[in-house]
Amino acid sequence: MTIAVFLGSLLAAMALGVPIAFSLLLCGVALMWHMNMFDAQILAQNLIEGSNSFPLLAVPFFMLAGEVMNTGGLSRRIVDFALALVGHIRGGLGYVTIVAACLLSALSGSAVADAAALTALLLPMMVKAGHDKARSGGLIAACGVIGPIIPPSIGFVIFGVAANVSISKLFLAGIFPGIVLSAGLWITWWWLTRKEDLSPPPRKSWGEVLAAMRSAGWALMLPVIILVGLRMGVFTPTEAAVVAAMYALFVAGVIYRELSWAQLFEVFRSAAKTTAVIMFLVAAAMVSAWLITVANLPAQVVTLLQPLLDNPKLLMAAIMLLVMVVGTAMDMTPTILILTPVLMPIVKAAGIDPVYFGVMFIINNSIGLVTPPVGTVLNVVAGVGRMRMDDVTRGVLPFMAVQFIVMFLMVLFPQIVMVPARWFY
């Protein structure tokens, strides 16, 4: 009955159009009424304590770093470097998109910020070169999925806080899966464009490649600083976010000199607005998370899934299917916050590595960002690229299918994730 009250109140509020954060609060109130323990003071206390977490400080700083990079010229220089590197290959602009997405993912950790930058910079170039606009927009949207997987990642920060899992280990474990997903996109783009009769631009000389790399050098140093700092234990993920934001501000304002004082205010305002939405979601979700624990919901779910506990791969496949379904109707952050406290006890009972589960969970939620009808990244690409949502959806389907195939290969062969992860540790 408790599970029915939890799901019923949450889904009913969402069906009525209540914003996710308020739906979570209403769900918490419904659970408190059901357990005959309603107390507004407890509700307020958990709401405040939900966002009172040191690791969550990484969220506003990574958001700020992403905004600064898009406004201050770092993202553009990354794209220019990728163009010089692989732009001459047949279908080269697609490969440029994939390379640039990997590099940008190592800078901001935000799928929305990466997708907006890539759409503004590359979509007009791809259309002008003769590529199908829907397919190009679909590739850019699919590349946005890489943002929350290759560190630094806001998704890993939120999951790490909610699941009490090492964020540094999640960051390092996400590197290789992100590269594998990128390789899947590369092969898919090659297959879809192999019969296109388009003339690629001439190969850049080594001098031009070196000039582009020199121009992007300051931007390319950021992921190196973050990953080396985390690997060597110089700073924590939260401190890495501060380093990223301050470094991006310094490079954009002092080195590249493309960030004016007037733009700086807008950058801070935009980052603050996005952060406020995320933090309110986190705070509201922690109310439900506390009540889920008090109501002993995880134990009830473990009992329901008892037959699968002896087969971790089958259990992971079932969880991935569940998250896929939820991802079609819910954004990444609320999905993490709602499902993590329910699923983590099951994962631990089955003996699944929490870091491995966290990587797979974030990969699935990231793909959910391009899953219609709610896909946030799809909306960003459609808005920035001035495209119809139907066209972006049609274009992203083959790339999304390959990403799901790669994800389930990682379910069948966990070594794809964990062997490189242990090396990075």
N, C-alpha and C positions, 0 to 999 in steps of 0.2 A: 504493500500500500504506500510506503514511504517513497519508493521509486516512482510510482504513478503520480503522486503529488508533486514530486520534484520535476519530472518531465512534463506533466500536464500543465502546471503553472507556467513553466518557462516557455513551452511551445505556444500556449494560449496567448501570453503577453506578446510574443513575437508576431503571432498571426494577426493581432490587433494593430500592429505597426508601432508598438512601443520600442524605443531604442534599446539596443542590447544591454547597455549598462543598467538601465532602469528595469529591464526584464529580469536581470540577475537579482536585483534588489527585491523585486516583487516575488521572485521564486524563493528567496531567503525568508521573506515575511510569511509566505504560505507554509514553508517547512516549520517555522517557529509556531504558527497557529496549530498546525497538525500535531506537533509534539507537545502542545500546551505549555509553551515556555516563552511566549512573546514578551520581549522587553526591548523598548526603544533604545535604552542605554547600551545594551549589548550590541544591537545593530549598529549604532553610531561608533562604538568603540572598535568593532571589527572593520568598519568602513575606513576609519582613520588609520588603523594599524596595517590595513591591507597595502597601502602605498608607502608605509614607513619602513623602507628597506634600502639598505646601502647599495646592494647590487643593481637595483632599479635606477639608480642615478646614471647608469650607462645609457639608458633610453634617450633622455633629452640631449645628451652630448653626441651620441651617434646620429640622432636626427639633425642636430645643428651641423655636424660635419657633412652630412649629405646635402643639406641646403647650400652650405658654403661652396661645396665642390661644384654644384650645378650652376651657381651664380658667378663664382669667381674664376671660371676658366679651366679648372682641373679636369672636369669631365670631358670638355671639348678636346683638350690636349691628349687625353687617353684615347679618344676616338681617332684623332689624327694619327697617333702612333700605330693603332691597329690598322688603319687604312694603308699606311706606308708599309706595314709588315705583310699583310695578306690581301690587300685590295686588288692586286693584279690577277689573282686566281679566278677562273671561271666561276661566276656566282659569288665573287669575292666579297661583295658588300654584306652578304649573309654571314660569311665567316668573320668579317670585321665586327658585325653585331655580336657574335658569340664571344670573340676574344675581348671586345670592349666590355661586355657584360661580366665576364670573369674578373677583369681588372677593376671595374667599378664595384663589383660585389665585395672585393677586398678593401674597399674604401669606406662604404657607407653602411652596408648591412640592411638596407631598406629596399624592398622590391618595388614599391611605388616610386621612390626617388629615382632608382635606376631606370625603370620603364619610362618615366617621363623624360629623362635626359636622352635616352636612346631614341625615343620616338621623335623628339624635336630635332635631334641632330641627324639621324640616319634615315628615317622614313621618306622624307622628300628626295634624298639622294637615291634611294632604292627605286622609287617610282620613276624618277627621271632616267635612271639607267635601263628601265624597261621591265623591271620585276613586277609581278602581280601585287597590287596594293594589299589585298586581303591576306595573301600568303606572307608578305613582308611584315604586315602588322601582327600576324599570328606568331611569326618567329620572334619579333621583339617582345611580345607578351610572354612567350615561353621562356625567353632569356631572363625576364624579370624574376622568374622562379628561382634562379641561381642566387639572387641577392641574399635571401635569408639563410642560405646553406653554407656558402664559402664565408669564413669569418672575416671581419666581425659581423655578428648577426643579432638583431634585436629579438628575433624569435627564440634564439638560444638563451638569451638573457632572461626572457619572461619564463620560458620552460624551466630553466635552471632554478629560478626563484620559487616557482610553483611546486617543483618536484624535489627541491633540495638536492640537486645534482651539480657537480662541479662545472661551472660555466667555462673555465679554461679547457677542461677535457672535451666538452661539447664543441668548442671552437676548433680545437685541433682535429677532432674526429670528423668534422664537416668538410675538411679540405678535399680529400680524395673523392668522396661521393659527389661533391659539386663538380669536380673535373670530369667524372664519369658521365654525369647528366649532360654536361657540355658536349662531350664526345658523341652522345646520343643525338643531340640536336644537330651537330656537325654532319653526321652520317645522313640524318633525315633530310637536311637541307640539300646535301649533295644529290640524294636520290630524287627529290622533287624537282630540282633544277637541271638535272643532267641533260635534258633534251632542249633546254632553252637556247635559242640561237642569239645570244647577246655577246657583244664584244667587250671584254673587260678592259679597264684602263691599262696603260703600259706599266710595266714593272718599275718601281722606284729604284733609283740608283742607291748604292750603299751609303753614299754621302747624304742623300735625302732621308734614308731610314735612320741614320745616326743623328741627323738634325732633328727629326721628329722625336726620337728617343731622348735627346738632350732637352728638348722643349718640355717633354712630359716627365723628365727625370725627377723633378721635385714631387710630382703627384705619385709616381711609381714608388718612391721611397716610403710612402706612408704604410702600405701593407707590410713591407719588410720590417719597419720599425715595430709595428704591432705584433706580428707573428714572432719575431725574434725576442721581443720583450716578454711575451707570454711564455714562450718556450723556455727562456732562461730564468723566468721568475722575477724579472725586473719590476713588473707591475701587474696588478690584478686586472680582470676585464673591465671593471668600472674605471680604474685609472687609465686603462688603454683608451677608453672612450673620451676622457678628458684630453689625453695626448692627441688623439685624432682630431678633435674639434679645434684645439689650440694650433696644431700644426697646419690644418686647413686654413684657418684664419690668417696665420702668418704668411703662408705661401700665396693665398689669393690677394691679400692686402699689401704685402711688402715686396714679394718676389715678382708675381705676375701683374700686380697693380690693376686688377680688374674688378675689385670690390670696393665701391665707394661708400662713404659714410651713409648716404641716403639709402643705398641698397642694403647696408648692414642692418638697419632697423627692420626692413621688410623680411630679411633672412631670419632674424631673431623672432619676429612675430609669427612667421610661418612655422618655424620649429616649435615654438611654444604652443601654438594651437594644436598641432598634431600630437605633441607630448601630452597635453591636457586630456585629449580623447583617450589615449592609451592608458594613462595613469588612472583615470576615472573608471575605465573598464577593469583594470587590475584591482582597484579598491573594492568595486562592487562584487567582483568574482570571489574575492577573499571572504566575503560574508557568506556566500554560498558554500565555499570550500570548507569553512569552519563548521557550518551546519551539516554538510555531507559527512564530515568526520563524526560529529556528535550523534547523528542519526545512524551511524554505522552502515552507510550505503555501500562502501567498498566491499565489506564482508558479504553483503547480500549479492553483489555482482559476482564476487569470487565464487560463491556457491552456485550461481547460475552457470558459470563457465568452468566448473570443476572438471567436466569430461575433457576439456582441452588443455588443462594444466600440465599433463604428462607429455604433450607434444608442442614444444615452444614455437616451432615453425608454423604449425596449423593455427595456433593461438595468435601469432603475429599477423598471419594472413587475414584472420577474422577481424582483428583490430584495425588493420589497414583498410579493409572493406568498409568498416563502420566509419572511420575517419573520412574516407572518400565520399560517403553519402552525406555526412554532416557538412563537409567542405563545399558541397553544392549550394548550401543554404546559409552558411555562416562564414564570417571573415576569420582570418587566421588567429588574431589575438583572443577573441572570446572562445574560439574552439579550444585553444591551448588551456585557457583558464578554467573552462568548464570540465573538460575531459581528463585533464592531468590528475586531479585528486581522486578521480574514480578509477583510472586505469593503472596508476602506479602500483597500488597494492597487488593487483593481478599480475603485473609484470614481475614484481619481486617474488610473488608466490610461485611463479613458473620458472624462476631462476634465470630470467633474461637480464643481460647486462643493462643497467639503467642508461648508460651513455649511448649504447647501440640503439635502445628504444627511443631515446631522445632525438637522435639523428634521424631515424626513420619517421618518427612522429612529425618532426619539423619539415622533412621532405614532402610528406603527404599533405600537410597543411599548406606548404608553399605551392604545390600543384593546385590546391584548392583555390588559390588566388586567380587562376585562369580557367576555373571550372564554371561554366554558365549554370544558372542565370546571374549569380551574385558576384562572380569574380571581380575583385577590386582592380586588379591589373588590367583586365579587359576594358573596364570603364575608363581607366587612365589613358590607355592607348587609343581608345575610340575618341575620347575628348581631346587629347593633345593632337592626334593625327587627323581630326575632323572626319572620322569614318563612322559608318553605321555599325552598331553593336553586332548585328547579324554577320557582317562581313568579317569583323575581327574574330568572332566565334568560329566561323567557317575556316578561317585561315589557321587558327591555333589547334584545331582538332588533331591533325596528324602528329604534331609536335607533342601535344599533351598525351596522346596514346603511347608514344615512345617513352616519355618520362614515366608513365605508370608501369610500362614493361620493365624499365631499368629498376624502378623501385621494388617490384616483386622479385626481380633477380637478386636484389640485396636481401630480401626476406628469405629466399631459398639458400643463398650463400652469404651468411653474415660476415664471412671472412673479408668480403669486399670492403666492408666498413671498418672492421675491428683490427685487421692486420696492419694496414697503414696507420690507423689511429694509434696503436701501441708504439709504432715507430716514432710518430710525432711526439708522443708523450716523453 
